[in-house]
Amino acid sequence: MKKLFLSMLISGSVFAADQCVLQDRTVSRGSVTIAERADIRTEVVPSYNGGRKCMVNFRARIGSDWHTAFGEHDWDGARPREEACAVALKRAEDSVRERVGRSQVISEKTLICNDNPDLRTLRQTNPGTVGDLSQFRPHPQYTKEFWHNGAPCRFFLESAYTGADIRTFQGVICKIHSSKWVVVDKF
């Protein structure tokens, strides 16, 4: 009996939540650590611009998997070879970290529901219906506020089922006090 009551209570609260938003957050994992390097090969070759190029490749163990890393650095030949190859090694490490890190993506989805009646869009309105401005769907063509009988007014749209079709109604709402608006006409 307790389980039945609890399930009815939960399902009732889910149906009461009219406004739900699904938030999706995707984060790439940035803490990729090279645990071990093996088969490091360094080669210095002439570069196309008269300088030199150091090319480094090696196998890197990240977690329990081995990956191939490659990096290169061009320099004019005036600096020591070790300095240029250290830059190439750093580029190879950065490259393999970025490549492996991209495949480690964490996706988090959160469903947030709000059952506050003041935040709900009004589904069916008639002249005399009162609500906040945010509860009315603004008219896309007539967006500017106008004055009628000394009150600021706006046009709004409302869609409704009529038989098997959907019909869009237009209406006018006017401000009655600081935050409330009233439907004065619907056509």
Buried (B, 14 or more C-beta within 10 A) or exposed (E): EEEEEEEEEEEEEEEEEBEEEEEEEEEEEEEBEBEEBEEBEBEBEEBEEEEBBBBBBBBBBBEEEEBEBBBBBBBEBEEEEEEBBBBBBEBBBEBBBEBBBEEBEEEEEEEEEEBEEEEBEBEEBEEEBBBEEEBBBBBEEBEEEEEEEEBEBBBBBBEEEEEEEEEEBBBBBBBEEEEEBBBBEBE
